[in-house]
Amino acid sequence: MHDQKREGQFLSPTYPGVYPKNLSCQYRFLGKKGQRVRLEFMDFDLFYGGPHCPFDYIKVYDGASDQDPLIATYCGQQRNLMVYSSGENLFVQFNTLKRTADSQNR
């Protein structure tokens, strides 16, 4: 059964606590023909390993899977981050590395 809502929210596991290491989450947003998806991050705080986001990151794709065009990769702290699809679907990947560094990101 699909949850068909026009708007809603999604959270990382254990939010607002520290998110787990070695994580791989996918979120697929499917709209209706002629619609666009707007994704607004209200609280974005990932481990920052540099501008190319080699460690923990969120990748947003313009379509229903990671085979569609990549819109951008995000990490670190972002403020007022809003992402729009060009069509009715948007795909989000959230990956964290298994590492020993103790971080308090949420």
ABEGO torsion letter per residue (X at the ends): XBBBBABBBBBBBGOABBBBBGBBBBBBBBBBBGBBBBBBBABBBBBBAEAAGABBBBBBBBEABAABBBABBBBEBBBGBBBBBABABBBBBBBBBBBABBBABX
